[in-house]
Amino acid sequence: MDIDIFDGFFRGKRVLVTGHTGFKGSWLSIWLHELGAEVVGVGLDPATERDNFVLSGIGGKIKADIRADIRDGQKMKEIFAEHRPEIVFHLAAQPLVRLSYEIPVDTYATNVMGTINVMEAIRATDSVKVGVMITTDKCYENKEQIWGYRENEPMGGYDPYSSSKGAAEIAIASWRRSFFNPDRYAEHGKSIASVRAGNVIGGGDWALDRIIPDCIRALEAGRPIDIRSPKAIRPWQHVLEPLSGYMLLAKRMWESPTEYCEGWNFGPRAESISTVWEVASHVVDNYGSGSLRDLSDPNALHEAKLLMLDISKAKFRLGWEPRMNIDQTVSLTVDWYRRYTAEPVYELCTSQIREYIKK
């Protein structure tokens, strides 16, 4: 089955992905490579030897696999000048809430100044036509409300991670007004958008303080899964859902550059918004073994209890909507972890992309 649902758009395009060694970045790089794009990856070393980037071998398949830190603005400009990308997906980040309490300055340096450095590299490189800047659903000022946040609502964030992403969104909006203004598109020739996804899960993620990797590590070790925020409600989605939205948006921005250069939510359907405990229970059911243990601590560091996205804009203006419910999302995720030690991971990833497209 052909995995190109973008009508050949990416074939031959020069695409630069920051954070390609990370969880979402590795999946995006695999999909783009399969679509025939000339992918240049810029990122730090992968966190573990079991990361999807390492096991899939995607670094050896793409056009260039570069180790560089987005905090180095001059290095970013040099890489862009050498490889002359046409489309940029910026995913590199310090992505963990609890770690941001330990390294708040590094979190801001990476998430805010790193994003600005990437935008400055885009500004300095004539070849770039489209920039898709990935932030997070946590960029919104979270009031723990029961309805989803829309793209025009205030940015904010309680913890350093969330607030750094809110600050990055403000910077992106500023650069768009100041340097990439759609009213002056004829002068600069660039279209810049920001995208916000929910709690993204999928195979090959081994990060600390994320529920799926925590579950799998416990299951593989034969110990109970410790749940520290069992009642926290999150918008769970498989990694391929938002990636399909990012790529569709990039295509639309290329075709109509002044119509889509703004903020976009790519979250799951309302019925996929579940508690951490419910998702961990789904993991145990799909894995076929395991148990849960409630370790909630009333004195724990603050993390959002309730956070949802309104995806009406992406649905009606882009024609994008999620294809999988929470059961399918967890099932496809656990399937990767049950199979990754027994078969080539690159083929496992591409087979899951095909399975997703069938939906």
N, C-alpha and C positions, 0 to 999 in steps of 0.2 A: 504493500500500500504506500502510495506517495505521501510524504509528510509535509509537502509544501501547500499550505492553505493560504499562501500570500501571493499566488499567481506569478511565481518566479521573481518577485520583486528583489529579494536579497541576493540572487545569483550574480556573482561578480562584483557586488558592492564591497567597498573597503569599510569594514566595521571595527571600531575600537571598543573593547569592553574593559572597564576598570573593575577590579575585584573579580577577575575571571577564575582565580584560584579558590574562591569561596563557594558556598553551597549554591546559591542562586546563579552566580556568575558562571559556574562550571556547566550547569544545565543549559543556560542561555548560549554558551559557547558551543556546546554539542549541537544544539538545534540549529544555530546559525551556520555551523560548519556543514551540517547535513543539507542545508538549503543552498549551499554553494557560495556562501559569503567568504571573502578573504578576511579572516578574523585576526586581529592583533589584540592580545591580552596583556593587561598591565596590572600587576598585583604583587602582594607579599607572598612569602612561602606559605603553602597550605598548612593548616593548623595541626593535622595528624596524617599519618601514613595511610589511614583508611578513608580519607576524604574522597568524595566523588571525583574531584579533579585528579587525584593521584591514581585511583583504581581504574578510572575510565581511560587514562592516557591521553586525554584531549590536548594537553600541552604539547605533545609531539605531533599532533595532527594539524593544528592551526598554523597560520602563516608566521606568527611570531609570538613567543611566550616570554614576556619581559618581567623581570623583578624590579619594581620601583615603588616608591612611597609617594602617594598623592600629596603629602605635606611638602614635598620638594617641587615647588612651582616651576623652577627653571628646568628640571628634569622632565616634567610633563610637557613643557613647550618643545623641548628637544625631540621627545618621542613623537609628538604630533607632527612636528616639522619633517621628521624622517619618513614616517609611514603615511602621512597625508590621508587620514580617514575621511570618509564622507558622512558616516553616521557614528555617533558616540552613545553608548549606553554606560552611564556612570553608576556602578553598584558598590564600589569600594567604600568601606565604612568600618567604624567600631560599632558592631550591631547589638551589643548586649546591655540590657538595663542594669542588672546587678553589678556587672564589671564597671559600668560608668560611675558608680559610687566610689569605686577604688581608684579609678584613673580619670577623674573629670576633666582635667586639662588636656590630656591626650585625646579624650573623646571629642572635645570641642575642636582641637587642632585638626583632627582627621575629618570629622563630619561637617564642620563649617569651613575652615580654611582650605581643607582638601577639596571640597566642592567648589570653592571660589577659584582655586588653582586650576581645576579642570575647565571651568568656564573661561578663565583667562587663556588657557591653551586653545580652547575652541575659538575664542575671539582672535587669536593671533594666527590661526590656520585657515587660509582661504578655502581649502577643500571641504571643510566641514559644512554640511547643509542642515543636519538634524542632530539635536542633542536631547536625549531622554535621561533626565536626572532622577534616580530612584531614591525616595526617602522612606517614609513609613506611615502607617495609620496613626502612630503615636505622636505625630507632629501636631495634632490638633490639641487645643486647650480642652482637656478632658473633664467634663462635668458629670461623668458617670450617668449620662442620660440614656433613656431606653430606646431612643431612635438614632439612626445613623448620622454621622457627620457628613455634611456636604462640602464641596470644594471651596465654597466662599465663606466658610466659617473661620473664626480666629485661630491662628497658630499659637502654640504654647508648650506645655510639658512640665511635669512635676520634677522628674529625675533628670540628671545630666544628659542621659542618652536622648530621652524624648524631647527635652528643650533644645538640645543641639540640632535635632532634626527639624524642629520648628524654626530655629534660627537659620538653618540651611534653606528652608523654604522661603523665608523672608529675603535671604540673599539672592536666591534664584529669581524671585519676582523683581528684585531691584535691578539685577543685571539684564533681565528681559526688558524692563522699562528703559534702562539707561543705555544699553549697548546693542540689544537685539530687539528693539521695538518693532512690532509688526507694521506700524505705520511707516517705518523707514526701511522696510525689507529690501527695497531696491538698492540701498546703500550697503547693507551688511550681508544679505543673502543667507541668513541663518534663522532657524526655527527651534526654540527651546521650550521644553515642557518638563513638568515635574509629575511623578507618579507615586501613588501611595497604595500599598497592599496591606492585607491583614496579616495574621499569623500564618506564615508560609511553612508547610511541611512537605517532606518528600525524602526519597532515598539519598544516602550519601552525606547527610548532615550529622556531624559528631560534636557540634559545639556544646560547651558547658551551659547549664541553666536553660536548656530548651527541652520541652517535655518529651518529644519523640526520641532524641538521642539518650535522654535520661532513662526512658522506658527500655530501649534496646540494650543499653549497657547493663541494666539490672537483669533483664531477661536472659542475656547471654551468660551472665555470671550466676544465674540461678538464685537471685535474691529478690525480695519484695521491691516494688517500685515506690520510692518515696515521693509523695505529693505535698508540696509546701503551700500551694494556693488552690485547694481543691474546688472552691466555689467561684474562682475567677472566670469570667465569661470572655471568650475570644472569638474573632471571626476567622475560623480555620479554613485554609484552602491549600490545595496541592500546588506545588511550585510551578507546574506547567500552566496553571490558570492565569496568574498575573503575567507570566512571561509571554503568553499568547497576546495579552492586552498590550504590553509594552511594544511588541513587534508590529502589531496592527496599527498602533498609534504612530510609530515611526514611519510606516508606509503612508499613512494619511498626511502626516506632517510634510513628507517629501512631495506629495502630490498637491497639497493645498497648504503651503507653509504658514500663512497668516490666520488660518481658521482654527488650528488645533494647538497653538503654542500657549498652553496654560496648564493648570493643575488638574489631575485626573485621579479618581479612586478606582481601584480594581480589587474589590472585595468579593466574598462569597455571597450566596443567597442567604436570606434570613434564617432558613432552617438549618444551615450549617454553623450557626453561632451557638456554641456549646461551652459547657464548663470544662475546666482542665480534667476534672475527675471523669467526666463522661468520655472524653477523648482517650484518656489512658485506659479506660475500660474497653473501649473499641479496639485499642492496640492489643490488649491481652486476649480478647476474643479472636482476633485475626491471627495472632501468633500461635494460639493454641495452648498457652500455658502462662503462668505468672499470677501475681497478686499485687494489690495496692495497699499502701500504708499512709495514713493521714499524718503528716508532720507539720501541719499549719501552726504558725507561731504568731501570736498577736503583736509581738514586738519586732517582727521582721521589717526589713527595709520596705518602703512604700512601693507598690506596683499597682497599676490600674486594675480595678475589679471588673469593670464593664467598659467595653469599647467596641463600637460598631461603625461601619462605613455605609453611606448611601451611594449606590452605584448607578442611580438613575441616569446620570449624565453619560457615562460610558455606554450604557445600554441603548439610549435613544440617539446619541450623536455619533457613536462609533459602530453600533451594531454588535458590541461585545457583551457577552454575559457568561457567567460561570457554567460549566457543563456538568460538574460532578457534585453530588450531595456529600454529606459528612461520611457516610458509610463507604462510598466509593473512594473518597479521598484517603481515608485511613487504610482501606484495603490495598490500594495501589502503593501507598507508602510502605506498609509492612511487607508487601510482596517483594520490594527491592531488598529489604534487610534479610528476608528469608533466603534470597537467591544470590546475594553478592559474593559469597565465598565459593560458590559452585560453578559460576559461569562468567564469561568475559563481561566486565561491567559496561563497557561502551555499548555492546550489543544489547545488554539489559536496558540501558537508558533509551536507546533508540526504539526498542520494542515497546517501552512504556510511552514514549511520545506517540507512536503509532496507535497504541491502545487508547490514549487520550483523544486523539483526533477522531477516532471512530465514534466518540461520544458527541 
